[in-house]
Amino acid sequence: MDWLTSLPAVVLVAGWLLLALLVAALARVGVRALVPAGEQERVPQIAMPLMPTLGAAFAIFAALSLASEAGYLRAAEGLVSDEAAAASRLAWAATSPRVQSEPIHMTLRDYLQTTRAREWKGAAAASGDDPPTARAIAKLERNVRTEAARPELGSPTSTELLASLDGLTSSRRARVAAASRDVPPLYVITLVVSGLALIVNAGALTFRSSLRTSLLITGIGSVVGLSLALLFALSAPWSGPFIVSGHPLDAIVGDLGSGFFRSGS
């Protein structure tokens, strides 16, 4: 399903709208072809009572799905903000008295830049095993832990450095874990089937109407198609159309480059 959620928004919207309208047209033609002429009078009598039930089922599934995925996108943005806050704490901790801040700031900046360039979307975001990113964070770990081990720093400063570093690595792990999350296939299948069933039922109601009258079902098809497109667009914040913003980390990189994090600033 990753290939589907990674499609551009325009492709998702056009594809799902086309599928929904195609199903509506096939439903209208299919009822005419498959239902015997003597039983066609009964089709509206059967299809009409099903419309409220199918409409309510799709509406409930769509509302729950879209609310869940929108919440997931907000949670992903929160994880990025937490990681940026942890990076800021480490940058400020490196400005404590007797701490050699330059090596820590340089490796922290390199790690954040490498993360944004190589670990922000696609398979690397979900796996967290990009070699350059792994080397950058390993170098940061060594620099911070080497500095924290110096006896002249004292316990409070060393503890602050290590706690800030642990907060940064923990935030990264939380982001990687969130990026590897996927929508349960059965959940998506249920939503798609309920939407298509609603369209088919609407098409069955208009199979004997004129072409102009039948165009009324395009409204239902459009709503179903757009709802499915929005669901897939929201489902992958690190590989889909709506990539989670990395601005919080970019701001830290900019502050490190401008010298904002330095003693006496």
Summary of the structure (lengths in Angstrom):
residues: 265
radius of gyration: 27.0
end to end distance: 48.9
largest distance: 95.7
contacts: 844
relative contact order: 0.21
helix: 80%
strand: 0%
